[in-house]
């Protein structure tokens, strides 16, 4: 785990802080040896995933590299190389579903 990522997460307001920590824990539990770093001001995980806290929600971003059209359709956003899922509360976090999406992108 990265101290810089800890610093980023600790600066967030509730409920974004708690959402970010929960997403981070899911990523680290799914891929225990994944490289965690700060890039573009937010936590990144091996150029495949990122977490960003916004004013009223948190985005978990996913790389589209190597995904089929059907797999890309599971995510939101108009990005050509990254898509997201938006999370507005801890109650919206479905760990099983997020782990499934993480493994699709792996």
N, CA, C and O atoms as a printed pandas DataFrame, in Angstrom:
     atom_number atom_name residue_name chain_id  residue_number  x_coord  y_coord  z_coord
0              1         N          UNK        A               1    0.842   -1.181    0.000
1              2        CA          UNK        A               1    0.000    0.000    0.000
2              3         C          UNK        A               1    0.885    1.242    0.000
3              4         O          UNK        A               1    1.975    1.262    0.572
4              5         N          UNK        A               2    0.381    2.259   -0.653
5              6        CA          UNK        A               2    1.147    3.479   -0.842
6              7         C          UNK        A               2    0.760    4.550    0.174
7              8         O          UNK        A               2   -0.425    4.795    0.397
8              9         N          UNK        A               3    1.755    5.186    0.790
9             10        CA          UNK        A               3    1.484    6.283    1.720
10            11         C          UNK        A               3    0.827    7.445    0.989
11            12         O          UNK        A               3   -0.048    8.105    1.550
12            13         N          UNK        A               4    1.233    7.710   -0.258
13            14        CA          UNK        A               4    0.615    8.788   -1.031
14            15         C          UNK        A               4   -0.867    8.525   -1.273
15            16         O          UNK        A               4   -1.678    9.451   -1.252
16            17         N          UNK        A               5   -1.220    7.263   -1.502
17            18        CA          UNK        A               5   -2.629    6.915   -1.678
18            19         C          UNK        A               5   -3.359    7.110   -0.351
19            20         O          UNK        A               5   -4.470    7.639   -0.325
20            21         N          UNK        A               6   -2.741    6.688    0.745
21            22        CA          UNK        A               6   -3.338    6.919    2.069
22            23         C          UNK        A               6   -3.610    8.407    2.283
23            24         O          UNK        A               6   -4.682    8.788    2.752
24            25         N          UNK        A               7   -2.646    9.230    1.940
25            26        CA          UNK        A               7   -2.802   10.682    2.101
26            27         C          UNK        A               7   -3.984   11.194    1.277
27            28         O          UNK        A               7   -4.781   11.995    1.764
28            29         N          UNK        A               8   -4.097   10.732    0.034
29            30        CA          UNK        A               8   -5.207   11.141   -0.838
30            31         C          UNK        A               8   -6.545   10.736   -0.213
31            32         O          UNK        A               8   -7.464   11.549   -0.120
32            33         N          UNK        A               9   -6.643    9.489    0.208
33            34        CA          UNK        A               9   -7.902    8.984    0.760
34            35         C          UNK        A               9   -8.271    9.721    2.044
35            36         O          UNK        A               9   -9.437   10.051    2.259
36            37         N          UNK        A              10   -7.285    9.977    2.893
37            38        CA          UNK        A              10   -7.557   10.651    4.165
38            39         C          UNK        A              10   -8.024   12.089    3.998
39            40         O          UNK        A              10   -8.663   12.634    4.898
40            41         N          UNK        A              11   -7.721   12.708    2.873
41            42        CA          UNK        A              11   -8.139   14.091    2.612
42            43         C          UNK        A              11   -9.596   14.198    2.146
43            44         O          UNK        A              11  -10.154   15.295    2.111
44            45         N          UNK        A              12  -10.208   13.072    1.790
45            46        CA          UNK        A              12  -11.561   13.110    1.247
46            47         C          UNK        A              12  -12.599   13.310    2.354
47            48         O          UNK        A              12  -12.377   12.955    3.511
48            49         N          UNK        A              13  -13.720   13.882    1.969
49            50        CA          UNK        A              13  -14.853   14.038    2.883
50            51         C          UNK        A              13  -15.692   12.771    2.885
51            52         O          UNK        A              13  -15.594   11.950    1.972
52            53         N          UNK        A              14  -16.514   12.615    3.906
53            54        CA          UNK        A              14  -17.467   11.514    3.957
54            55         C          UNK        A              14  -18.647   11.860    3.048
55            56         O          UNK        A              14  -19.021   13.031    2.988
56            57         N          UNK        A              15  -19.231   10.939    2.362
57            58        CA          UNK        A              15  -18.961    9.498    2.371
58            59         C          UNK        A              15  -17.904    9.056    1.360
59            60         O          UNK        A              15  -17.590    7.869    1.285
60            61         N          UNK        A              16  -17.349    9.990    0.580
61            62        CA          UNK        A              16  -16.369    9.608   -0.433
62            63         C          UNK        A              16  -15.165    8.880    0.169
63            64         O          UNK        A              16  -14.666    7.918   -0.414
64            65         N          UNK        A              17  -14.704    9.334    1.324
65            66        CA          UNK        A              17  -13.552    8.696    1.962
66            67         C          UNK        A              17  -13.817    7.215    2.212
67            68         O          UNK        A              17  -12.992    6.367    1.874
68            69         N          UNK        A              18  -14.948    6.914    2.795
69            70        CA          UNK        A              18  -15.283    5.526    3.127
70            71         C          UNK        A              18  -15.473    4.688    1.862
71            72         O          UNK        A              18  -15.064    3.529    1.812
72            73         N          UNK        A              19  -16.092    5.280    0.851
73            74        CA          UNK        A              19  -16.277    4.580   -0.423
74            75         C          UNK        A              19  -14.915    4.259   -1.037
75            76         O          UNK        A              19  -14.678    3.133   -1.475
76            77         N          UNK        A              20  -14.030    5.241   -1.067
77            78        CA          UNK        A              20  -12.688    5.042   -1.628
78            79         C          UNK        A              20  -11.940    3.934   -0.895
79            80         O          UNK        A              20  -11.336    3.067   -1.526
80            81         N          UNK        A              21  -11.980    3.961    0.422
81            82        CA          UNK        A              21  -11.286    2.927    1.185
82            83         C          UNK        A              21  -11.857    1.543    0.888
83            84         O          UNK        A              21  -11.110    0.573    0.758
84            85         N          UNK        A              22  -13.160    1.457    0.782
85            86        CA          UNK        A              22  -13.788    0.168    0.513
86            87         C          UNK        A              22  -13.392   -0.340   -0.875
87            88         O          UNK        A              22  -13.094   -1.523   -1.039
88            89         N          UNK        A              23  -13.388    0.546   -1.871
89            90        CA          UNK        A              23  -12.988    0.147   -3.220
90            91         C          UNK        A              23  -11.524   -0.274   -3.250
91            92         O          UNK        A              23  -11.165   -1.270   -3.877
92            93         N          UNK        A              24  -10.693    0.490   -2.569
93            94        CA          UNK        A              24   -9.271    0.149   -2.491
94            95         C          UNK        A              24   -9.092   -1.238   -1.893
95            96         O          UNK        A              24   -8.322   -2.046   -2.412
96            97         N          UNK        A              25   -9.797   -1.515   -0.808
97            98        CA          UNK        A              25   -9.678   -2.819   -0.154
98            99         C          UNK        A              25  -10.136   -3.950   -1.075
99           100         O          UNK        A              25   -9.551   -5.033   -1.065
100          101         N          UNK        A              26  -11.172   -3.704   -1.864
101          102        CA          UNK        A              26  -11.640   -4.723   -2.815
102          103         C          UNK        A              26  -10.572   -4.992   -3.864
103          104         O          UNK        A              26  -10.300   -6.146   -4.195
104          105         N          UNK        A              27   -9.965   -3.929   -4.391
105          106        CA          UNK        A              27   -8.907   -4.101   -5.398
106          107         C          UNK        A              27   -7.742   -4.879   -4.799
107          108         O          UNK        A              27   -7.257   -5.835   -5.405
108          109         N          UNK        A              28   -7.291   -4.476   -3.616
109          110        CA          UNK        A              28   -6.133   -5.124   -2.994
110          111         C          UNK        A              28   -6.436   -6.559   -2.572
111          112         O          UNK        A              28   -5.547   -7.410   -2.585
112          113         N          UNK        A              29   -7.672   -6.831   -2.203
113          114        CA          UNK        A              29   -8.059   -8.195   -1.855
114          115         C          UNK        A              29   -8.135   -9.070   -3.108
115          116         O          UNK        A              29   -7.777  -10.247   -3.075
116          117         N          UNK        A              30   -8.601   -8.486   -4.203
117          118        CA          UNK        A              30   -8.723   -9.231   -5.455
118          119         C          UNK        A              30   -7.361   -9.524   -6.061
119          120         O          UNK        A              30   -7.121  -10.614   -6.581
120          121         N          UNK        A              31   -6.467   -8.535   -5.989
121          122        CA          UNK        A              31   -5.117   -8.667   -6.549
122          123         C          UNK        A              31   -4.094   -8.244   -5.482
123          124         O          UNK        A              31   -3.634   -7.102   -5.495
124          125         N          UNK        A              32   -3.737   -9.142   -4.565
125          126        CA          UNK        A              32   -2.871   -8.779   -3.435
126          127         C          UNK        A              32   -1.509   -8.193   -3.829
127          128         O          UNK        A              32   -0.925   -7.441   -3.048
128          129         N          UNK        A              33   -1.001   -8.511   -4.993
129          130        CA          UNK        A              33    0.329   -8.046   -5.402
130          131         C          UNK        A              33    0.280   -6.890   -6.393
131          132         O          UNK        A              33    1.298   -6.560   -7.001
132          133         N          UNK        A              34   -0.874   -6.276   -6.566
133          134        CA          UNK        A              34   -1.017   -5.197   -7.542
134          135         C          UNK        A              34   -0.225   -3.965   -7.100
135          136         O          UNK        A              34   -0.140   -3.656   -5.912
136          137         N          UNK        A              35    0.348   -3.275   -8.075
137          138        CA          UNK        A              35    1.109   -2.059   -7.795
138          139         C          UNK        A              35    0.141   -0.885   -7.638
139          140         O          UNK        A              35   -0.693   -0.629   -8.507
140          141         N          UNK        A              36    0.267   -0.185   -6.525
141          142        CA          UNK        A              36   -0.580    0.955   -6.213
142          143         C          UNK        A              36    0.276    2.214   -6.236
143          144         O          UNK        A              36    1.334    2.265   -5.609
144          145         N          UNK        A              37   -0.188    3.234   -6.965
145          146        CA          UNK        A              37    0.574    4.484   -7.054
146          147         C          UNK        A              37   -0.364    5.651   -7.316
147          148         O          UNK        A              37   -1.517    5.468   -7.708
148          149         N          UNK        A              38    0.150    6.848   -7.093
149          150        CA          UNK        A              38   -0.579    8.059   -7.447
150          151         C          UNK        A              38   -0.180    8.459   -8.858
151          152         O          UNK        A              38    1.005    8.514   -9.186
152          153         N          UNK        A              39   -1.167    8.737   -9.682
153          154        CA          UNK        A              39   -0.927    9.180  -11.057
154          155         C          UNK        A              39   -2.047   10.145  -11.417
155          156         O          UNK        A              39   -3.220    9.865  -11.170
156          157         N          UNK        A              40   -1.690   11.261  -11.990
157          158        CA          UNK        A              40   -2.676   12.284  -12.349
158          159         C          UNK        A              40   -3.487   12.728  -11.139
159          160         O          UNK        A              40   -4.642   13.132  -11.272
160          161         N          UNK        A              41   -2.880   12.652   -9.960
161          162        CA          UNK        A              41   -3.503   13.123   -8.732
162          163         C          UNK        A              41   -4.466   12.173   -8.057
163          164         O          UNK        A              41   -5.101   12.541   -7.069
164          165         N          UNK        A              42   -4.592   10.939   -8.575
165          166        CA          UNK        A              42   -5.516    9.961   -7.989
166          167         C          UNK        A              42   -4.847    8.585   -7.909
167          168         O          UNK        A              42   -3.860    8.338   -8.601
168          169         N          UNK        A              43   -5.379    7.684   -7.065
169          170        CA          UNK        A              43   -4.813    6.337   -6.970
170          171         C          UNK        A              43   -5.031    5.527   -8.253
171          172         O          UNK        A              43   -6.136    5.471   -8.793
172          173         N          UNK        A              44   -3.947    4.905   -8.722
173          174        CA          UNK        A              44   -3.976    4.034   -9.903
174          175         C          UNK        A              44   -3.429    2.674   -9.514
175          176         O          UNK        A              44   -2.615    2.536   -8.602
176          177         N          UNK        A              45   -3.906    1.679  -10.239
177          178        CA          UNK        A              45   -3.506    0.302  -10.006
178          179         C          UNK        A              45   -3.086   -0.312  -11.343
179          180         O          UNK        A              45   -3.920   -0.746  -12.138
180          181         N          UNK        A              46   -1.763   -0.336  -11.566
181          182        CA          UNK        A              46   -1.145   -0.941  -12.754
182          183         C          UNK        A              46   -1.786   -0.513  -14.070
183          184         O          UNK        A              46   -1.973   -1.336  -14.966
184          185         N          UNK        A              47   -2.121    0.756  -14.188
185          186        CA          UNK        A              47   -2.665    1.308  -15.434
186          187         C          UNK        A              47   -3.987    0.654  -15.844
187          188         O          UNK        A              47   -4.443    0.828  -16.973
188          189         N          UNK        A              48   -4.604   -0.103  -14.919
189          190        CA          UNK        A              48   -5.844   -0.808  -15.242
190          191         C          UNK        A              48   -7.055   -0.213  -14.545
191          192         O          UNK        A              48   -8.161   -0.234  -15.085
192          193         N          UNK        A              49   -6.845    0.322  -13.336
193          194        CA          UNK        A              49   -7.954    0.830  -12.529
194          195         C          UNK        A              49   -7.526    2.124  -11.857
195          196         O          UNK        A              49   -6.343    2.343  -11.594
196          197         N          UNK        A              50   -8.507    2.979  -11.583
197          198        CA          UNK        A              50   -8.235    4.157  -10.766
198          199         C          UNK        A              50   -9.448    4.453   -9.909
199          200         O          UNK        A              50  -10.561    4.022  -10.208
200          201         N          UNK        A              51   -9.216    5.195   -8.841
201          202        CA          UNK        A              51  -10.279    5.645   -7.943
202          203         C          UNK        A              51  -10.181    7.158   -7.866
203          204         O          UNK        A              51   -9.103    7.700   -7.624
204          205         N          UNK        A              52  -11.300    7.845   -8.070
205          206        CA          UNK        A              52  -11.306    9.301   -7.927
206          207         C          UNK        A              52  -12.544    9.726   -7.144
207          208         O          UNK        A              52  -13.668    9.354   -7.478
208          209         N          UNK        A              53  -12.312   10.512   -6.098
209          210        CA          UNK        A              53  -13.401   11.064   -5.290
210          211         C          UNK        A              53  -13.826   12.391   -5.916
211          212         O          UNK        A              53  -13.003   13.278   -6.145
212          213         N          UNK        A              54  -15.105   12.508   -6.183
213          214        CA          UNK        A              54  -15.667   13.729   -6.754
214          215         C          UNK        A              54  -16.618   14.351   -5.741
215          216         O          UNK        A              54  -16.775   13.838   -4.633
216          217         N          UNK        A              55  -17.248   15.448   -6.117
217          218        CA          UNK        A              55  -18.063   16.210   -5.167
218          219         C          UNK        A              55  -19.172   15.367   -4.516
219          220         O          UNK        A              55  -19.376   15.449   -3.305
220          221         N          UNK        A              56  -19.883   14.565   -5.307
221          222        CA          UNK        A              56  -21.009   13.829   -4.737
222          223         C          UNK        A              56  -20.975   12.331   -5.020
223          224         O          UNK        A              56  -21.967   11.637   -4.800
224          225         N          UNK        A              57  -19.837   11.826   -5.509
225          226        CA          UNK        A              57  -19.709   10.397   -5.748
226          227         C          UNK        A              57  -18.241   10.035   -5.954
227          228         O          UNK        A              57  -17.360   10.894   -5.938
228          229         N          UNK        A              58  -18.007    8.752   -6.145
229          230        CA          UNK        A              58  -16.672    8.234   -6.434
230          231         C          UNK        A              58  -16.756    7.451   -7.735
231          232         O          UNK        A              58  -17.698    6.691   -7.954
232          233         N          UNK        A              59  -15.761    7.644   -8.597
233          234        CA          UNK        A              59  -15.667    6.844   -9.813
234          235         C          UNK        A              59  -14.577    5.798   -9.641
235          236         O          UNK        A              59  -13.482    6.082   -9.156
236          237         N          UNK        A              60  -14.904    4.598  -10.048
237          238        CA          UNK        A              60  -13.915    3.543  -10.173
238          239         C          UNK        A              60  -13.730    3.337  -11.664
239          240         O          UNK        A              60  -14.646    2.897  -12.359
240          241         N          UNK        A              61  -12.527    3.661  -12.155
241          242        CA          UNK        A              61  -12.250    3.598  -13.585
242          243         C          UNK        A              61  -11.586    2.292  -13.967
243          244         O          UNK        A              61  -10.826    1.707  -13.195
244          245         N          UNK        A              62  -11.892    1.848  -15.186
245          246        CA          UNK        A              62  -11.382    0.592  -15.716
246          247         C          UNK        A              62  -10.807    0.810  -17.113
247          248         O          UNK        A              62  -11.410    1.499  -17.936
248          249         N          UNK        A              63   -9.664    0.233  -17.373
249          250        CA          UNK        A              63   -9.072    0.262  -18.709
250          251         C          UNK        A              63   -9.904   -0.616  -19.645
251          252         O          UNK        A              63  -10.395   -1.672  -19.245
252          253         N          UNK        A              64  -10.057   -0.173  -20.886
253          254        CA          UNK        A              64  -10.813   -0.938  -21.880
254          255         C          UNK        A              64   -9.910   -1.821  -22.741
255          256         O          UNK        A              64  -10.394   -2.562  -23.597
256          257         N          UNK        A              65   -8.624   -1.742  -22.517
257          258        CA          UNK        A              65   -7.669   -2.469  -23.351
258          259         C          UNK        A              65   -7.978   -3.967  -23.364
259          260         O          UNK        A              65   -7.996   -4.620  -22.321
260          261         N          UNK        A              66   -8.220   -4.495  -24.560
261          262        CA          UNK        A              66   -8.451   -5.926  -24.739
262          263         C          UNK        A              66   -9.852   -6.412  -24.429
263          264         O          UNK        A              66  -10.099   -7.617  -24.466
264          265         N          UNK        A              67  -10.795   -5.496  -24.120
265          266        CA          UNK        A              67  -12.157   -5.925  -23.791
266          267         C          UNK        A              67  -13.023   -6.036  -25.042
267          268         O          UNK        A              67  -12.826   -5.311  -26.017
268          269         N          UNK        A              68  -13.983   -6.957  -24.997
269          270        CA          UNK        A              68  -14.958   -7.090  -26.085
270          271         C          UNK        A              68  -16.012   -5.990  -25.959
271          272         O          UNK        A              68  -16.097   -5.333  -24.922
272          273         N          UNK        A              69  -16.812   -5.787  -27.002
273          274        CA          UNK        A              69  -17.889   -4.786  -26.960
274          275         C          UNK        A              69  -18.868   -5.095  -25.837
275          276         O          UNK        A              69  -19.353   -4.184  -25.166
276          277         N          UNK        A              70  -19.156   -6.364  -25.633
277          278        CA          UNK        A              70  -20.078   -6.757  -24.565
278          279         C          UNK        A              70  -19.511   -6.391  -23.196
279          280         O          UNK        A              70  -20.235   -5.909  -22.325
280          281         N          UNK        A              71  -18.228   -6.622  -23.015
281          282        CA          UNK        A              71  -17.585   -6.284  -21.743
282          283         C          UNK        A              71  -17.546   -4.771  -21.542
283          284         O          UNK        A              71  -17.800   -4.290  -20.438
284          285         N          UNK        A              72  -17.235   -4.023  -22.586
285          286        CA          UNK        A              72  -17.214   -2.557  -22.494
286          287         C          UNK        A              72  -18.596   -2.041  -22.093
287          288         O          UNK        A              72  -18.699   -1.052  -21.367
288          289         N          UNK        A              73  -19.654   -2.698  -22.558
289          290        CA          UNK        A              73  -21.020   -2.289  -22.247
290          291         C          UNK        A              73  -21.393   -2.384  -20.780
291          292         O          UNK        A              73  -22.437   -1.865  -20.383
292          293         N          UNK        A              74  -20.579   -3.027  -19.967
293          294        CA          UNK        A              74  -20.846   -3.149  -18.533
294          295         C          UNK        A              74  -20.508   -1.870  -17.768
295          296         O          UNK        A              74  -20.872   -1.723  -16.601
296          297         N          UNK        A              75  -19.806   -0.941  -18.434
297          298        CA          UNK        A              75  -19.316    0.271  -17.785
298          299         C          UNK        A              75  -19.999    1.504  -18.341
299          300         O          UNK        A              75  -20.607    1.453  -19.411
300          301         N          UNK        A              76  -19.901    2.622  -17.614
301          302        CA          UNK        A              76  -20.464    3.901  -18.031
302          303         C          UNK        A              76  -19.364    4.803  -18.565
303          304         O          UNK        A              76  -18.173    4.541  -18.397
304          305         N          UNK        A              77  -19.803    5.873  -19.213
305          306        CA          UNK        A              77  -18.863    6.890  -19.663
306          307         C          UNK        A              77  -18.648    6.852  -21.164
307          308         O          UNK        A              77  -19.009    5.891  -21.843
308          309         N          UNK        A              78  -18.059    7.911  -21.655
309          310        CA          UNK        A              78  -17.846    8.040  -23.091
310          311         C          UNK        A              78  -16.374    7.906  -23.469
311          312         O          UNK        A              78  -16.005    8.132  -24.622
312          313         N          UNK        A              79  -15.546    7.545  -22.516
313          314        CA          UNK        A              79  -14.120    7.427  -22.786
314          315         C          UNK        A              79  -13.805    6.346  -23.801
315          316         O          UNK        A              79  -14.512    5.344  -23.900
316          317         N          UNK        A              80  -12.745    6.557  -24.547
317          318        CA          UNK        A              80  -12.323    5.587  -25.553
318          319         C          UNK        A              80  -11.339    4.571  -24.993
319          320         O          UNK        A              80  -11.200    3.476  -25.538
320          321         N          UNK        A              81  -10.655    4.926  -23.908
321          322        CA          UNK        A              81   -9.671    3.996  -23.335
322          323         C          UNK        A              81  -10.004    3.585  -21.902
323          324         O          UNK        A              81   -9.474    2.592  -21.404
324          325         N          UNK        A              82  -10.877    4.341  -21.238
325          326        CA          UNK        A              82  -11.286    4.040  -19.860
326          327         C          UNK        A              82  -12.800    4.223  -19.738
327          328         O          UNK        A              82  -13.383    5.091  -20.388
328          329         N          UNK        A              83  -13.425    3.403  -18.905
329          330        CA          UNK        A              83  -14.834    3.552  -18.539
330          331         C          UNK        A              83  -14.922    3.511  -17.020
331          332         O          UNK        A              83  -13.947    3.179  -16.347
332          333         N          UNK        A              84  -16.081    3.845  -16.486
333          334        CA          UNK        A              84  -16.229    3.951  -15.034
334          335         C          UNK        A              84  -17.479    3.245  -14.530
335          336         O          UNK        A              84  -18.370    2.881  -15.297
336          337         N          UNK        A              85  -17.511    3.066  -13.221
337          338        CA          UNK        A              85  -18.758    2.859  -12.504
338          339         C          UNK        A              85  -18.804    3.971  -11.457
339          340         O          UNK        A              85  -17.788    4.307  -10.848
340          341         N          UNK        A              86  -19.993    4.537  -11.257
341          342        CA          UNK        A              86  -20.194    5.607  -10.271
342          343         C          UNK        A              86  -20.778    5.017   -9.007
343          344         O          UNK        A              86  -21.673    4.173   -9.053
344          345         N          UNK        A              87  -20.262    5.471   -7.875
345          346        CA          UNK        A              87  -20.762    4.994   -6.588
346          347         C          UNK        A              87  -21.037    6.212   -5.716
347          348         O          UNK        A              87  -20.149    7.030   -5.475
348          349         N          UNK        A              88  -22.276    6.324   -5.246
349          350        CA          UNK        A              88  -22.702    7.479   -4.461
350          351         C          UNK        A              88  -22.819    7.185   -2.969
351          352         O          UNK        A              88  -22.884    8.109   -2.158
352          353         N          UNK        A              89  -22.846    5.901   -2.601
353          354        CA          UNK        A              89  -22.918    5.544   -1.179
354          355         C          UNK        A              89  -22.297    4.163   -0.981
355          356         O          UNK        A              89  -22.187    3.374   -1.920
356          357         N          UNK        A              90  -21.900    3.890    0.244
357          358        CA          UNK        A              90  -21.329    2.573    0.550
358          359         C          UNK        A              90  -22.325    1.461    0.271
359          360         O          UNK        A              90  -21.939    0.352   -0.098
360          361         N          UNK        A              91  -23.614    1.760    0.446
361          362        CA          UNK        A              91  -24.648    0.757    0.208
362          363         C          UNK        A              91  -24.698    0.295   -1.239
363          364         O          UNK        A              91  -25.178   -0.802   -1.523
364          365         N          UNK        A              92  -24.204    1.124   -2.159
365          366        CA          UNK        A              92  -24.206    0.763   -3.575
366          367         C          UNK        A              92  -23.061   -0.173   -3.946
367          368         O          UNK        A              92  -23.036   -0.699   -5.059
368          369         N          UNK        A              93  -22.132   -0.385   -3.052
369          370        CA          UNK        A              93  -20.972   -1.209   -3.370
370          371         C          UNK        A              93  -21.352   -2.681   -3.278
371          372         O          UNK        A              93  -21.650   -3.199   -2.202
372          373         N          UNK        A              94  -21.333   -3.337   -4.432
373          374        CA          UNK        A              94  -21.573   -4.769   -4.518
374          375         C          UNK        A              94  -20.207   -5.426   -4.752
375          376         O          UNK        A              94  -19.739   -5.520   -5.887
376          377         N          UNK        A              95  -19.584   -5.873   -3.676
377          378        CA          UNK        A              95  -18.218   -6.387   -3.775
378          379         C          UNK        A              95  -18.105   -7.500   -4.802
379          380         O          UNK        A              95  -17.142   -7.542   -5.568
380          381         N          UNK        A              96  -19.053   -8.378   -4.824
381          382        CA          UNK        A              96  -19.010   -9.496   -5.770
382          383         C          UNK        A              96  -19.003   -8.992   -7.217
383          384         O          UNK        A              96  -18.234   -9.483   -8.043
384          385         N          UNK        A              97  -19.852   -8.021   -7.517
385          386        CA          UNK        A              97  -19.930   -7.463   -8.864
386          387         C          UNK        A              97  -18.657   -6.693   -9.216
387          388         O          UNK        A              97  -18.157   -6.802  -10.335
388          389         N          UNK        A              98  -18.135   -5.925   -8.276
389          390        CA          UNK        A              98  -16.909   -5.162   -8.538
390          391         C          UNK        A              98  -15.743   -6.115   -8.775
391          392         O          UNK        A              98  -14.935   -5.889   -9.675
392          393         N          UNK        A              99  -15.648   -7.169   -7.985
393          394        CA          UNK        A              99  -14.569   -8.150   -8.191
394          395         C          UNK        A              99  -14.682   -8.790   -9.572
395          396         O          UNK        A              99  -13.676   -9.034  -10.237
396          397         N          UNK        A             100  -15.908   -9.055   -9.991
397          398        CA          UNK        A             100  -16.141   -9.614  -11.329
398          399         C          UNK        A             100  -15.631   -8.655  -12.402
399          400         O          UNK        A             100  -14.951   -9.078  -13.338
400          401         N          UNK        A             101  -15.955   -7.362  -12.273
401          402        CA          UNK        A             101  -15.510   -6.372  -13.247
402          403         C          UNK        A             101  -13.987   -6.217  -13.225
403          404         O          UNK        A             101  -13.358   -6.107  -14.277
404          405         N          UNK        A             102  -13.399   -6.209  -12.031
405          406        CA          UNK        A             102  -11.940   -6.123  -11.922
406          407         C          UNK        A             102  -11.273   -7.277  -12.667
407          408         O          UNK        A             102  -10.279   -7.081  -13.366
408          409         N          UNK        A             103  -11.819   -8.465  -12.516
409          410        CA          UNK        A             103  -11.216   -9.650  -13.142
410          411         C          UNK        A             103  -11.413   -9.659  -14.660
411          412         O          UNK        A             103  -10.607  -10.249  -15.379
412          413         N          UNK        A             104  -12.471   -9.014  -15.157
413          414        CA          UNK        A             104  -12.659   -8.897  -16.606
414          415         C          UNK        A             104  -11.530   -8.094  -17.210
415          416         O          UNK        A             104  -11.024   -8.430  -18.280
416          417         N          UNK        A             105  -11.132   -7.029  -16.526
417          418        CA          UNK        A             105  -10.118   -6.108  -17.030
418          419         C          UNK        A             105   -8.698   -6.650  -16.833
419          420         O          UNK        A             105   -7.786   -6.261  -17.562
420          421         N          UNK        A             106   -8.504   -7.528  -15.872
421          422        CA          UNK        A             106   -7.156   -7.991  -15.497
422          423         C          UNK        A             106   -6.321   -8.255  -16.685
423          424         O          UNK        A             106   -5.163   -8.650  -16.550
